[in-house]
């Protein structure tokens, strides 16, 4: 277990580092800066699933989320808010502090990735979303 896995009151740098590391592990995912140096984006086959930026000066992670999950996550976690500069129903922002831990952040990044992969044509999907995590159980 890494130190970042046990952090409560995780700072913004650790939050972004965990999210970035998970995104880089996912098949077909690539990091880029298409909107300028202050925005780092993870995409799968050209479709964005993660945004790393600062909201005012505080590092945050913005992820795609199912609207029902998005609402439940915001209700359950004070550090999860509507997506910064995104569709508020389909995106969430993870803010530092609170009770988010590394494993939960990695899970949310994976969920965001799989939502995007589900929307890709079957022949182009880098993984089968239905079975991608089956071996991890």
Secondary structure, 3 states (H helix, E strand, C coil): CCHHHHCCCCCHHHHHHHHHHHHHHCCCEEEECCCCCCCEEEEECCEEEEEEEEECCEEEEEEECCHHHHHHHHHHCCCEEECCCCCCCCEEEEECCCCCCHHHHHHHHHHHHHHHHHCCCHHHCCCCCCCCCHHHC
